[in-house]
Amino acid sequence: MFKLLPQLPQAGRDQLARFALTFAAIIVGWAVAHDLHLIHVEPRHFTEYHRPLLPITDLRLLALQYATVATLGPGLVFGALAYVVCRGNLLSRVPPAPPLPLRAAALGFAGVVVIGELVILGLGAYSLNQYKAGAGPLYPLALYPDRTEGIIHSQSVNISAYLVAPALGATYLFGIWLRRARFRRP
């Protein structure tokens, strides 16, 4: 797999860059929307409990800053992995599978991101309801910087994102690999 990249012709490198940038844009866009929601739920999540990166006080810009910093690099890596899964021949001893076009891969991934965010927000709401009912939040209390309802909700959403997003990303890539493996040419 690692030998694939240095041997790529220029067109392949361009396609790799398009995959990396497209998937990074989807992931950063999701993270910005996610963090804008968190800023609305509990501004202190970013103003008190995150280390300042730049001297920004506008809450929307804070959300944009943290989302971009946290996800741009991983988004580029995920896009490169998506390129390999959608275009590469990961099992060199079998005939290659037909490549999956970037548009189809990106639209499918965008759908996965929307479903993932709905699950993440649902987990955050469930955690807050559990906490309000006296049962404690979804995750151990040691993971919450304070016990206010806003922080319980925003931190539950954030922890859920850290758990759900990578799992869904890996599941998406594995699903693409399985789909392509089913359509291998004889």
C-alpha positions as CSV (number, residue, x, y, z in Angstrom):
1,M,0.0,0.0,0.0
2,F,2.8,2.5,0.9
3,K,4.5,1.7,-2.4
4,L,1.4,3.0,-4.2
5,L,2.0,6.6,-3.5
6,P,5.5,7.2,-4.9
7,Q,4.5,5.3,-8.1
8,L,1.4,7.4,-8.7
9,P,1.4,9.3,-12.0
10,Q,0.6,13.0,-11.9
11,A,-3.1,12.4,-12.5
12,G,-3.2,10.0,-9.6
13,R,-1.5,12.5,-7.3
14,D,-4.0,15.2,-8.4
15,Q,-6.9,12.8,-7.6
16,L,-5.3,12.0,-4.3
17,A,-5.2,15.7,-3.5
18,R,-8.8,16.1,-4.5
19,F,-9.9,13.2,-2.3
20,A,-7.9,14.6,0.7
21,L,-9.2,18.1,0.3
22,T,-12.8,17.1,-0.3
23,F,-13.0,14.8,2.7
24,A,-11.1,17.3,4.8
25,A,-13.7,20.0,3.8
26,I,-16.6,17.7,4.8
27,I,-15.0,16.9,8.1
28,V,-14.1,20.5,8.9
29,G,-17.5,21.6,7.9
30,W,-19.1,19.0,10.2
31,A,-16.8,20.1,13.0
32,V,-17.6,23.8,12.6
33,A,-21.4,23.0,12.7
34,H,-20.8,20.7,15.7
35,D,-18.8,23.3,17.6
36,L,-21.3,26.1,16.7
37,H,-23.9,24.0,18.4
38,L,-21.7,23.5,21.4
39,I,-21.0,27.2,21.7
40,H,-24.8,27.8,21.6
41,V,-25.4,25.2,24.3
42,E,-22.6,26.2,26.6
43,P,-20.2,29.0,25.7
44,R,-17.9,28.2,28.6
45,H,-17.1,24.9,26.9
46,F,-14.7,26.9,24.7
47,T,-14.1,30.1,26.7
48,E,-13.1,28.4,30.0
49,Y,-12.3,24.8,29.3
50,H,-10.2,25.0,26.2
51,R,-6.7,26.4,26.0
52,P,-6.7,29.7,24.0
53,L,-5.1,29.4,20.6
54,L,-5.5,32.9,19.3
55,P,-6.8,36.0,21.1
56,I,-10.4,35.5,19.8
57,T,-13.4,36.5,21.9
58,D,-16.2,36.1,19.3
59,L,-17.9,32.8,20.1
60,R,-18.6,31.9,16.4
61,L,-14.9,32.5,15.5
62,L,-13.8,30.5,18.5
63,A,-15.9,27.6,17.3
64,L,-14.5,28.0,13.8
65,Q,-10.9,28.1,15.1
66,Y,-11.2,25.0,17.4
67,A,-13.1,23.0,14.8
68,T,-10.6,23.7,12.0
69,V,-7.5,23.1,14.2
70,A,-8.9,19.9,15.6
71,T,-10.0,18.4,12.3
72,L,-8.1,19.7,9.3
73,G,-5.1,17.4,9.7
74,P,-7.1,14.3,10.5
75,G,-9.5,15.2,7.6
76,L,-6.6,15.2,5.1
77,V,-5.4,11.9,6.4
78,F,-8.9,10.4,6.2
79,G,-9.2,11.7,2.6
80,A,-6.0,10.0,1.7
81,L,-7.2,6.8,3.2
82,A,-10.5,7.2,1.3
83,Y,-8.5,7.6,-1.9
84,V,-6.6,4.4,-1.2
85,V,-9.8,2.5,-0.4
86,C,-11.8,3.9,-3.3
87,R,-9.1,3.8,-5.9
88,G,-6.3,1.4,-4.8
89,N,-5.9,-2.3,-5.2
90,L,-5.4,-3.3,-1.6
91,L,-5.2,-7.0,-2.4
92,S,-2.6,-7.1,-5.2
93,R,-3.0,-10.8,-5.9
94,V,-6.6,-10.5,-7.1
95,P,-8.0,-8.5,-10.1
96,P,-8.5,-4.8,-9.3
97,A,-12.0,-3.7,-8.3
98,P,-13.6,-0.8,-10.3
99,P,-12.7,2.5,-8.7
100,L,-15.3,4.5,-6.8
101,P,-15.6,8.1,-8.1
102,L,-14.9,10.9,-5.7
103,R,-18.4,12.4,-6.0
104,A,-20.1,9.1,-5.0
105,A,-17.6,8.6,-2.2
106,A,-18.0,12.1,-0.9
107,L,-21.8,12.1,-1.0
108,G,-21.9,8.7,0.8
109,F,-19.5,10.1,3.4
110,A,-21.6,13.2,3.9
111,G,-24.6,11.1,4.6
112,V,-22.6,9.1,7.2
113,V,-21.5,12.4,8.8
114,V,-25.1,13.6,9.1
115,I,-26.2,10.3,10.7
116,G,-23.2,10.4,13.0
117,E,-24.0,13.9,14.2
118,L,-27.6,12.9,14.9
119,V,-26.3,9.9,17.0
120,I,-23.9,12.2,18.8
121,L,-26.5,14.8,19.6
122,G,-28.9,12.1,20.7
123,L,-26.2,10.7,23.1
124,G,-25.7,14.2,24.5
125,A,-29.4,14.7,25.1
126,Y,-29.7,11.3,26.6
127,S,-26.8,12.0,28.9
128,L,-28.3,15.3,30.0
129,N,-31.7,13.7,30.7
130,Q,-30.0,11.0,32.7
131,Y,-28.1,13.6,34.7
132,K,-31.3,15.6,35.4
133,A,-33.0,12.5,36.5
134,G,-30.3,11.9,39.1
135,A,-28.7,8.9,37.4
136,G,-25.5,10.6,36.4
137,P,-24.4,11.5,32.9
138,L,-23.5,8.9,30.2
139,Y,-19.8,9.1,30.9
140,P,-17.8,9.0,34.2
141,L,-18.1,12.3,36.1
142,A,-14.3,12.6,36.2
143,L,-14.5,13.6,32.4
144,Y,-16.7,16.7,33.2
145,P,-14.9,19.9,34.3
146,D,-18.0,21.0,36.3
147,R,-21.5,19.7,37.0
148,T,-23.6,22.4,35.4
149,E,-26.2,21.2,32.9
150,G,-24.6,23.1,30.1
151,I,-21.2,21.5,30.6
152,I,-22.8,18.1,31.2
153,H,-24.6,18.4,27.8
154,S,-21.7,19.9,25.8
155,Q,-19.1,17.6,27.2
156,S,-21.3,14.6,26.6
157,V,-21.8,15.7,23.0
158,N,-18.0,16.2,22.7
159,I,-17.0,12.8,24.2
160,S,-19.6,11.1,22.0
161,A,-18.1,12.8,19.0
162,Y,-14.6,11.6,19.9
163,L,-16.0,8.0,20.1
164,V,-18.6,7.9,17.3
165,A,-16.8,9.8,14.6
166,P,-13.7,7.6,14.3
167,A,-15.8,4.5,14.6
168,L,-18.2,5.6,11.8
169,G,-15.2,6.7,9.7
170,A,-13.6,3.3,10.0
171,T,-16.9,1.6,9.3
172,Y,-17.4,3.8,6.2
173,L,-13.9,2.9,4.8
174,F,-14.5,-0.8,5.6
175,G,-17.9,-0.7,3.9
176,I,-16.3,0.9,0.7
177,W,-13.6,-1.8,0.7
178,L,-16.3,-4.5,1.0
179,R,-18.4,-2.9,-1.7
180,R,-15.4,-2.8,-4.1
181,A,-14.3,-6.3,-3.2
182,R,-17.7,-7.6,-4.2
183,F,-17.4,-6.1,-7.7
184,R,-13.9,-7.3,-8.5
185,R,-13.4,-8.1,-12.2
186,P,-12.7,-11.8,-13.0
